[in-house]
């Protein structure tokens, strides 16, 4: 009799920490607001854009519902779009590498600093994220322009006769994107470095290992998860960025995002623009899957 009257909650599934999960019906109720939000503002718009990518361009009607894969075939067989894709990937790889090379020693310095110094360094590192992207990009325009601060200073002291080509090209876009992505890399690295056992490095030093050897054989392998997470964040952010490439690249440097903007606003070729959206989305998913394969837990 006693066993028959035991509460049913005892058989509910538990989490790894032993706490019982909410009933399935209550969980569905709790998830309904976020599910509705994503359905209305993400899933439905993406479905419409995907349908639009299957239509055919019309100069008079914008698009004709003649569904097919002609836009994707055209993009993946056109040398211009393939070059644009390669240029976008190259930009992402370059900015990711520079952010890693600059962010790794900065993250090490933050972790090794005292409590007050660590707080100050973290605030300074996160400063680019606290400034609006448009304001930050226009600041770089002032610095990198042909008549900008850098060229004027170098010209005034006689180091250059003509302005340096640091505006409206790959260099200017890369500089602006490194400024944007460096905090993402540093924060990812700091979160991993703070968990490392300092006794490992003390043991290595006591055995006569040099600083470089400790860095290459101990520190970097233990920080691979942070390197992978930071690289994923930076790369996906860079290849999807629009404002910085649009303003700093001008009409001389384009990425997939800037061409998507042009297709939807100037040339009014919505079907090709929608297809480019999903090409960029597929590229992001491919990078995420590659990251999951390379940095999966063993």
Secondary structure, DSSP 8 states (H G I E B T S, - for coil): -TGGGS-GGGGS-B-TTS-B---HHHHHHHHHHHHHHHIIIIIHHHHHHHHHHTSEEETTTEEE---SSHHHHHHHH-HHHHHHHHHHHHHHHHHHHHHHHHHHHHHHHHHHS-HHHHHHHHHHHHHHHHS-HHHHHHHHHHHHSTTSHHHHHHHHTTS-SS--S-SSSHHHHHHHHHHHHHHHHHHHHHHHHTTS-HHHHHHHHHTT--HHHHIIIIIHHHTHHHHHHHHHHHHHHHHH--HHHHHHHTTT---HHHHHHHHHHTS--HHHHHHHHHHHHHHHHHHHHHHHHHT---
